[in-house]
Amino acid sequence: MSGEKAPGRGLFATLAAIATVTAVISSLGAPLVPSIAETYDVPVATAQWALTATLLVAAVATPAVGRWASGRLRRPILLGGLAVVLLGAALSALAVEVEALGIGTLVAGRALQGVGLALVPLTLAVARDEWSGPVLVRRLSWLSVTVVAGAGLGYPLTAFTAQQLGVAGAYWFGAALVAVTLWAAAHQLPRAAAGAPQHVDLVGLLLLSSATVGLLLAISRGEVWGWDAPATIALGAAGVALLPCWALWSVRPRPEDRPPLIDLRLATRPALLGPNTVTICIATAMYGLLTLVVLLVRGDPAEPDAFGLGYGVTAAGLVLVPYSLLSVAGSRLARLVAARLGPHLLLPIGSTAFGASMLLLAGWHDELWQALAAMALGGLGSGFTFSSLPMLIVPHVPAAETGSALGFNQLLRYLGFSFGSAASVALLHLYGGTEAAFEGALVTLGALSLLAAAASVAGNRLPGRGAGH
């Protein structure tokens, strides 16, 4: 189907709005974390769950929603998912306005908002149904980078709203954005799609979600409970033990009409190892960087051993502007590099640039402009990385398996986001909570990005990179 018709442009604008607005909703966590900690008088690690819960629900809901939303259910699930996000935003706003509801209600509302990020793969599925050829690849790349750019644009928007109207006002602002997007989706989404809803592997969903929750709780609460506390050790061990159980369950023989939650055999093909490895590494580092730079900008420089610059929530949001702008610019530049030099260079370049941004911030963070420069470089790396993933994955899988391959990559992205959100604060506390700890956390995450660059180079050298392998 041609992508040049006016209705097609309207549909693409709606799909981009869904991806962008859900990313904006996800960004309602990081700039507000210090304010949430102050509002409820809780540690930053506890307040960080206002971000981590959203990303965690996105990770575990993405594969299930993708299968439930096949065929005729795609439109109602997209609309219903947006309605759930709207409910979550309103619940979070009420939790701040009505103090008796407590931080638990806020986190619950933020968890509901995580369903929005699980809708992003459905926008890719709609695009695959509506367009083909170079138009499809170009629009898949744009939709892929909108999550990154949307998070960056959402930071200053929501931070400014919070500065003017308070934390509750930021969540009401998010609710308004979702309401407008829901209205547009109701008018633009196709009325019907081919195919029937697919089987959902509920056992696999339970194993994966339990493993992820256990690991994240151990990482995020270890400083509060104690790293050697029985609860921390038990949750961490359970999470580690459940991951191989999930993998074994996923690869066991089964009827064709009852597929696993994630096709791990497809995901581990040689051509996909590099992109998938880079995805989870860069996603982890990305939300680590976003969290740490907010703590840097908003931190109180008067406190002992402090590393903060002492700015307000608006400045914490604005520091993401260069990140967002360079993400979009990086996606455009990536296509030029791919056309002239080949797509195999995109992931190494993107991962290296992102790692360099974290090392730059670790070495120079005494002035706001230094943070802005580091975020610009990080945005360039993110743009190169995330926009290139569809063009690196789609040519190497059969058409019938494209959705599964992109869905798994999206799952890895959200898992990385949630681990980065929790791990950045955990590393900061583990290293002592001082300026040296801030630098150490950035170096650790920067090293992860550089390892991803090396993995992508190694993946390019693996045999069996054809679609039929």
C-alpha positions in Angstrom: 0.0 0.0 0.0 1.3 3.4 -0.9 2.4 5.6 2.0 1.8 8.8 0.0 -1.9 9.2 0.4 -3.3 11.9 2.6 -5.1 9.3 4.9 -1.8 7.5 5.2 0.0 10.7 6.3 -2.7 11.2 8.9 -2.4 7.7 10.1 1.4 8.0 10.4 1.1 11.2 12.4 -1.3 9.4 14.8 1.1 6.4 15.1 4.0 8.8 15.8 1.8 10.6 18.4 1.0 7.4 20.2 4.8 6.5 20.3 5.8 10.0 21.3 3.1 10.6 24.0 3.7 7.3 25.6 7.4 8.2 25.8 6.5 11.5 27.3 4.4 9.7 29.9 7.3 7.5 30.7 9.5 10.6 31.2 7.1 11.9 34.0 9.3 9.9 36.4 12.9 11.0 36.2 12.8 14.9 36.5 10.2 14.6 39.3 12.0 11.9 41.4 13.7 14.4 43.8 10.4 16.2 44.1 8.5 13.0 44.8 11.1 12.0 47.4 10.6 15.4 49.1 6.8 15.3 48.9 6.5 11.8 50.5 9.7 12.1 52.7 11.1 8.9 51.3 14.6 8.0 50.0 15.4 8.7 46.3 15.7 4.9 45.7 12.0 4.6 46.8 10.9 7.6 44.8 12.7 6.1 41.8 10.0 3.5 41.5 7.8 6.2 40.0 10.0 5.7 37.0 11.0 2.0 37.4 7.4 0.7 37.8 6.4 2.3 34.5 9.4 0.7 32.6 9.0 -2.6 34.3 5.3 -2.9 33.3 6.2 -1.9 29.8 8.8 -4.7 29.6 6.5 -7.5 30.9 3.4 -6.3 29.1 5.0 -5.7 25.6 5.1 -9.4 24.4 1.7 -10.2 25.8 0.0 -7.1 24.4 1.7 -7.8 21.1 0.1 -11.2 20.8 -3.3 -10.3 22.2 -3.5 -7.4 19.7 -3.2 -9.4 16.6 -5.8 -9.1 13.8 -9.2 -7.7 14.7 -8.2 -6.9 18.3 -5.4 -4.5 17.4 -7.6 -1.4 17.2 -9.6 -2.1 20.5 -6.4 -3.0 22.4 -4.6 0.2 21.2 -7.6 2.3 22.2 -8.1 0.4 25.5 -4.4 0.7 26.3 -4.5 4.4 25.8 -7.5 4.5 28.2 -5.5 2.6 30.8 -2.6 5.1 30.5 -5.1 8.0 30.9 -6.5 6.3 34.1 -2.9 5.9 35.4 -2.0 9.5 34.8 -5.2 10.7 36.6 -4.5 8.3 39.5 -0.9 9.5 39.9 -2.2 13.1 39.9 -4.8 12.3 42.6 -2.2 10.5 44.7 -0.1 13.7 44.9 -3.1 15.9 45.5 -4.6 13.6 48.2 -1.7 13.0 50.5 -3.6 10.1 52.3 -3.4 8.0 49.2 0.4 7.7 49.6 3.3 6.9 47.4 2.0 3.4 46.8 -1.0 4.8 44.9 1.4 7.0 42.9 3.5 4.1 41.9 0.4 2.1 41.0 -0.7 4.9 38.7 2.7 5.0 37.1 2.6 1.3 36.6 -0.6 1.6 34.6 1.1 4.2 32.5 3.7 1.5 31.5 1.0 -0.1 29.4 1.5 2.9 27.0 5.0 1.9 26.1 3.8 -1.6 25.4 1.7 -0.1 22.6 4.7 1.1 20.6 5.3 -2.3 18.9 1.6 -2.2 17.8 2.3 1.1 16.0 5.1 -0.8 14.1 2.6 -3.6 13.3 0.1 -1.1 11.9 2.8 0.5 9.8 3.8 -2.9 8.4 0.2 -3.5 7.3 -0.1 0.0 5.7 3.2 0.5 3.9 5.9 -1.5 2.2 9.4 -1.2 0.7 11.6 1.9 1.4 8.6 3.8 2.8 8.1 1.1 5.4 11.7 1.0 6.5 11.9 4.8 6.7 8.7 5.0 8.9 9.8 2.1 11.1 13.0 4.0 11.8 11.1 7.2 12.6 8.7 5.3 14.9 11.7 3.6 16.6 13.5 6.9 17.4 10.3 8.7 18.6 10.5 6.8 21.9 13.9 8.2 22.5 13.1 11.7 21.2 9.8 11.7 23.0 11.4 11.0 26.3 13.8 13.9 25.7 11.1 16.3 24.7 8.9 15.1 27.6 11.4 16.1 30.2 11.4 19.8 29.6 7.6 19.9 29.0 6.7 18.0 32.2 9.4 19.7 34.2 8.2 23.2 33.2 4.6 22.1 34.0 5.8 20.8 37.4 7.6 24.0 38.1 4.5 26.0 37.4 1.7 23.7 38.6 3.4 21.2 40.9 3.9 17.5 40.6 0.2 16.8 40.3 0.0 19.4 37.5 2.6 17.5 35.5 0.5 14.3 35.7 -2.7 16.1 34.8 -0.7 17.5 31.8 0.2 14.0 30.8 -3.4 12.9 31.1 -4.5 15.7 28.8 -1.9 14.7 26.2 -3.1 11.1 26.3 -6.8 12.2 26.0 -6.0 14.1 22.8 -4.0 11.1 21.4 -6.9 8.7 22.3 -9.3 11.0 20.3 -6.9 11.0 17.3 -6.4 7.2 17.4 -10.2 6.6 17.5 -10.5 8.6 14.3 -7.4 7.4 12.4 -6.7 3.7 13.3 -7.8 1.2 10.7 -11.1 -0.4 11.5 -10.0 -3.9 10.8 -6.8 -5.9 10.4 -6.2 -9.4 8.9 -5.6 -12.4 11.2 -6.8 -13.7 14.4 -5.6 -13.0 18.0 -2.7 -15.3 18.9 -2.2 -17.5 21.9 -0.4 -15.9 24.9 2.1 -18.0 26.8 0.9 -17.1 30.4 3.4 -19.4 32.0 6.3 -17.7 30.2 4.8 -14.3 31.1 4.7 -15.2 34.8 8.3 -16.5 34.7 9.7 -13.5 32.9 7.8 -10.9 35.0 8.7 -12.7 38.3 12.4 -12.9 37.4 12.4 -9.2 36.4 10.6 -8.0 39.5 12.9 -10.0 41.7 16.0 -8.6 40.2 14.8 -5.0 40.2 13.6 -5.2 43.8 17.0 -6.6 44.9 18.9 -3.9 42.9 16.7 -0.9 44.0 16.1 -1.9 47.6 19.5 -3.4 48.4 20.8 -0.1 49.9 17.7 0.3 52.0 17.4 -3.3 53.3 21.2 -4.0 53.2 23.0 -5.9 50.4 23.5 -8.9 52.6 19.9 -8.9 54.0 18.0 -12.1 53.5 15.3 -10.4 51.5 17.8 -8.8 49.1 19.7 -12.1 48.6 16.5 -14.2 48.2 14.9 -11.8 45.6 18.1 -11.5 43.6 18.7 -15.3 43.7 15.1 -16.0 42.7 15.3 -13.5 39.8 18.6 -15.1 38.5 17.2 -18.6 38.9 13.9 -17.9 37.1 15.6 -16.4 34.0 17.0 -19.8 32.8 13.7 -21.4 33.7 12.0 -19.0 31.4 14.5 -19.7 28.6 14.1 -23.4 28.9 10.3 -23.1 28.9 10.4 -20.9 25.9 12.5 -23.2 23.7 10.8 -26.5 24.6 8.8 -28.2 21.8 5.2 -27.1 21.5 2.3 -27.1 19.0 2.6 -24.4 16.2 -0.6 -22.7 17.4 0.8 -22.2 21.0 4.0 -20.3 20.4 6.2 -19.1 23.3 6.0 -15.6 24.7 9.2 -14.8 22.9 10.8 -16.9 20.1 14.3 -17.2 21.6 15.5 -19.3 18.7 14.8 -16.5 16.4 16.3 -13.9 18.7 19.6 -15.7 18.9 20.2 -16.0 15.2 23.7 -14.7 14.3 22.4 -11.7 12.4 20.3 -10.6 15.4 22.8 -11.1 18.2 24.6 -7.9 17.7 21.5 -5.6 17.5 19.9 -7.4 20.5 23.0 -7.2 22.7 23.5 -3.5 21.9 19.9 -2.8 22.6 19.8 -4.0 26.2 23.2 -2.5 27.0 22.5 1.0 25.5 19.0 1.0 27.0 20.4 0.3 30.4 23.0 3.0 30.0 20.5 5.4 28.6 18.2 5.5 31.6 21.2 5.4 33.8 22.4 8.6 32.2 19.0 10.2 32.3 18.6 9.5 36.0 22.1 10.6 36.9 22.1 13.8 35.0 18.8 14.8 36.8 20.4 14.1 40.1 23.4 16.2 39.1 21.4 19.2 38.0 19.0 19.1 40.9 21.4 18.1 43.7 22.2 20.6 46.5 25.8 21.7 46.2 25.8 22.8 49.9 25.5 19.3 51.2 28.7 17.5 52.3 30.4 15.5 49.5 27.7 16.8 47.2 28.0 16.8 43.4 24.8 18.7 42.5 24.6 22.0 40.6 21.6 23.3 42.6 19.1 24.0 39.8 15.4 23.5 39.8 13.1 21.0 38.1 12.8 23.1 34.9 16.6 23.1 34.3 16.6 19.3 34.9 14.0 19.0 32.1 15.8 21.4 29.8 19.1 19.4 30.0 17.3 16.8 27.9 16.6 19.1 25.0 20.0 18.7 23.3 19.6 14.9 23.9 16.3 14.8 22.1 17.3 17.1 19.2 20.5 15.2 18.6 18.6 11.9 18.8 16.6 13.0 15.8 19.6 14.4 14.0 21.5 11.2 14.7 18.7 9.1 13.1 19.0 11.1 9.9 22.8 11.0 9.9 22.6 7.2 10.5 20.7 6.7 7.2 23.3 8.7 5.3 26.2 6.7 6.8 24.3 3.4 6.1 23.8 4.5 2.4 27.4 5.4 1.9 29.4 3.1 4.1 27.0 0.3 5.0 24.7 -0.4 8.0 27.3 -2.5 9.8 29.0 0.7 11.2 25.9 2.2 12.8 25.8 0.2 16.1 29.6 0.6 16.8 29.4 4.3 16.1 26.3 4.8 18.2 27.5 2.8 21.1 30.9 4.4 21.2 29.3 7.9 21.0 27.0 7.1 23.9 29.8 5.6 26.0 31.9 8.7 25.3 29.1 10.9 26.5 29.0 9.2 29.9 32.8 9.4 30.3 32.7 13.0 29.3 30.1 13.8 32.0 32.1 11.8 34.6 35.2 13.9 33.9 33.5 17.3 33.5 30.3 18.2 35.4 31.1 21.4 37.3 28.9 23.6 35.0 25.6 23.2 33.4 27.0 23.6 29.9 29.2 20.6 30.4 26.1 18.5 31.2 24.4 19.9 28.1 27.4 18.9 25.9 27.5 15.4 27.3 23.7 15.0 26.7 24.1 16.2 23.1 26.7 13.6 22.5 24.6 10.9 24.2 21.6 11.9 22.0 23.7 11.5 18.9 24.7 8.0 20.0 21.1 7.1 20.9 19.8 8.4 17.5 22.4 6.3 15.7 21.6 3.2 17.7 17.9 3.1 18.1 16.9 4.3 14.6 19.3 1.8 13.0 17.8 -1.3 14.7 14.8 -1.9 12.3 17.1 -1.6 9.2 19.5 -4.0 10.8 16.9 -6.5 11.9 14.2 -6.5 9.1 16.4 -7.6 6.2 17.6 -10.7 8.1 14.3 -12.3 9.1 11.5 -13.7 6.9 8.5 -11.3 6.6 6.3 -13.6 8.7 8.8 -13.3 11.6 9.5 -9.6 11.4 7.0 -8.8 14.2 8.4 -11.3 16.6 12.0 -10.1 16.0 11.1 -6.4 16.5 8.9 -7.3 19.5 11.8 -9.1 21.2 14.1 -6.1 20.5 11.5 -3.8 22.0 11.2 -6.1 25.1 15.0 -5.9 25.5 14.8 -2.1 25.2 12.3 -1.8 28.0 14.1 -4.3 30.2 17.2 -2.2 29.8 15.3 1.0 30.6 14.0 -0.5 33.8 17.3 -2.0 34.9 19.1 1.3 34.1 16.6 3.3 36.2 17.1 1.0 39.2 20.8 0.3 38.7 21.9 3.9 38.4 20.7 4.9 41.9 21.9 1.6 43.3 25.4 2.1 41.9 25.4 5.7 43.2 24.7 4.4 46.7 26.9 1.3 46.4 29.9 3.5 45.5 29.3 5.8 48.5 26.9 8.5 47.4 29.7 11.1 46.9 30.9 12.9 43.8 33.4 10.0 43.3 30.4 7.6 43.4 28.6 9.7 40.8 31.7 9.5 38.5 32.1 5.8 39.2 28.5 5.1 38.3 28.9 6.9 35.0 32.2 5.1 34.2 30.5 1.8 34.9 27.6 2.5 32.5 30.0 4.1 30.0 32.0 0.9 30.0 28.8 -1.1 29.4 28.2 1.0 26.2 31.7 0.4 25.0 31.3 -3.3 25.5 28.2 -3.1 23.4 30.2 -1.4 20.7 32.7 -4.3 20.8 29.8 -6.9 20.8 28.3 -5.2 17.7 31.6 -5.5 15.9 31.9 -9.1 16.8 28.3 -9.7 15.7 29.1 -8.3 12.3 31.8 -11.0 11.8 29.5 -14.0 12.7 28.5 -16.3 9.8 24.9 -17.0 8.8 23.5 -13.4 8.4 21.0 -14.1 5.8 17.2 -14.0 6.3 17.0 -17.7 5.8 19.3 -18.6 8.6 
